[in-house]
Amino acid sequence: MHLFTRSVGLLSVVVALAFAGVGTAAAATATVTPGGSTRGVGTTGWELTATGGARFNCATGSFSANLFSATGSLPLTISTSYQQAFSSCRTAGLSYTFQCAATAQLSVTALTNTSGVTPGTVSGLNCVARLSSGCSAQITGSLPVSFSNPGSTLTVPIPGQAIVVSGSTCGSLFPNGPATFAATGGGAFTYVVSPATTITVV
């Protein structure tokens, strides 16, 4: 009887300790300086590669957003009104426009490393491409990003992208399915952010 009682008591302690640990993860603090209205301008041309290898090029790419500091659990949203924009776009001899809603969000997903680089993501992308031939397609999804304090740059790598083309009325010219963003010719796409910004997550 004493052994049973002692076992129950030990089990109660273990369960209590387990529940005590729930929800006690330390909150992260993201400090954005200076914050507020922010713009990023691409350092190269931009391209989207759709299913089957169709490529859509734009001479320039940029984004605008309102950035702010925040505290909470990661991932931690640090923006409102994030909007991507592209200009001078062409594919297969046709011009097209690429319009994105200002509803995406920039979030940080991990602590800033010793090199001043912070991993993050841009989620909720919602864009429409309209070709001069009259057809259109919707592009939605999320992008991994990394912000580097040295140089005040935001980089979009290719691995980890979750971009999808849907609702296309362009047939094989702009097919539905997975797609990727990249710098013209391939590789990560980088924005220079202004005003010069630092993002530090601890």
Residue pairs with C-beta under 8 A, 6 or more apart in sequence:
25 73
27 71
27 72
27 73
28 71
28 72
28 73
28 74
28 76
28 108
28 111
28 201
28 202
29 69
29 70
29 71
29 201
29 202
30 69
30 70
30 71
30 76
30 78
30 108
30 118
30 199
30 200
30 201
31 69
31 198
31 199
31 200
31 201
31 202
32 67
32 68
32 69
32 78
32 197
32 198
32 199
33 197
33 198
34 195
34 197
35 67
35 68
35 69
35 197
36 66
36 67
36 68
37 64
37 66
38 64
38 65
38 66
38 67
38 193
38 194
38 195
38 197
39 62
39 63
39 64
39 193
39 194
40 62
40 63
40 64
40 154
40 191
40 192
40 193
40 194
41 60
41 62
41 191
41 192
41 194
42 60
42 61
42 62
42 183
42 189
42 190
42 191
43 153
43 183
43 190
43 191
43 192
44 183
44 184
44 189
44 190
45 57
45 58
45 59
45 60
45 61
45 183
45 184
46 57
46 58
46 60
46 61
46 86
46 181
46 182
46 183
46 184
46 189
47 55
47 56
47 57
47 58
47 181
47 182
47 183
47 184
47 185
48 55
48 56
48 129
48 139
48 163
48 179
48 180
48 181
48 182
49 55
49 56
49 179
49 180
49 182
50 56
50 165
50 174
50 175
50 177
50 179
51 165
51 175
51 176
51 177
51 178
51 179
52 172
52 175
52 177
54 91
54 92
54 172
54 173
54 174
54 175
55 91
56 89
56 90
56 91
56 96
56 98
56 129
56 174
57 89
57 90
57 91
57 184
58 86
58 87
58 88
58 89
58 90
58 98
59 87
59 88
59 89
60 86
60 87
60 88
61 84
61 85
61 86
61 189
61 191
62 84
62 85
62 86
62 191
63 82
63 83
63 84
63 85
63 154
63 191
64 81
64 82
64 83
64 85
64 102
65 79
65 80
65 81
65 82
65 83
65 106
66 79
66 80
66 81
67 78
67 79
67 106
67 197
67 199
68 78
68 79
68 80
69 78
70 76
70 77
70 78
74 108
74 109
74 110
74 201
75 107
75 108
75 109
75 120
75 121
76 107
76 108
76 201
77 105
77 106
77 107
78 106
78 107
78 108
78 199
79 105
79 106
79 107
80 105
81 102
81 103
82 102
82 103
82 104
82 105
82 106
82 122
83 100
83 101
83 102
83 103
83 104
84 100
84 104
84 125
84 127
85 98
85 99
85 100
86 98
89 95
89 96
89 97
89 98
89 129
90 96
91 131
91 173
91 174
92 173
94 131
94 132
94 133
95 131
95 132
96 129
96 130
96 131
96 132
97 129
97 130
98 127
98 128
98 129
98 139
99 127
99 128
99 130
100 125
100 126
100 127
100 128
101 126
101 127
103 124
103 126
104 122
104 123
104 124
104 125
104 126
105 122
105 123
105 124
106 120
106 121
106 122
106 145
107 120
107 121
107 122
107 123
108 118
108 119
108 120
108 147
108 199
108 201
109 119
109 120
109 121
110 118
110 119
110 201
111 118
111 201
111 202
112 118
112 149
112 199
112 200
112 201
112 202
115 148
115 150
116 148
116 149
116 150
116 198
116 200
117 146
117 147
117 148
117 149
118 146
118 147
118 149
118 199
118 200
118 201
119 144
119 145
119 146
120 144
120 145
120 146
120 147
121 142
121 143
121 144
121 145
122 142
122 143
122 145
122 156
123 142
124 142
125 139
125 140
125 141
125 142
125 143
125 163
126 138
126 139
126 140
127 138
127 139
127 140
128 136
128 137
128 138
128 139
129 136
129 137
129 138
129 139
129 174
130 136
131 170
131 173
131 174
133 170
133 173
135 168
135 169
135 170
135 171
135 173
135 174
136 167
136 168
136 169
136 170
137 165
137 166
137 167
137 168
137 169
137 170
137 174
137 176
138 165
138 166
138 167
138 168
139 163
139 164
139 165
139 179
140 163
140 164
140 166
141 161
141 162
141 163
141 164
142 161
142 162
142 163
143 156
143 160
143 161
143 162
143 163
143 181
144 156
144 157
144 159
144 160
144 161
145 154
145 155
145 156
145 157
146 154
146 155
146 157
147 153
147 154
147 155
147 193
147 197
147 199
148 154
148 155
149 198
149 199
149 200
151 192
152 192
152 193
152 194
152 196
152 197
152 198
153 190
153 191
153 192
153 193
154 190
154 191
154 193
155 188
155 189
155 190
155 191
156 181
156 188
156 189
156 190
156 191
157 188
158 180
158 181
158 182
158 186
158 187
158 188
161 180
161 181
163 178
163 179
163 180
163 181
164 176
164 177
164 178
164 179
165 174
165 175
165 176
165 177
165 178
165 179
166 176
167 176
168 174
168 175
168 176
181 189
182 188
182 189
183 189
183 190
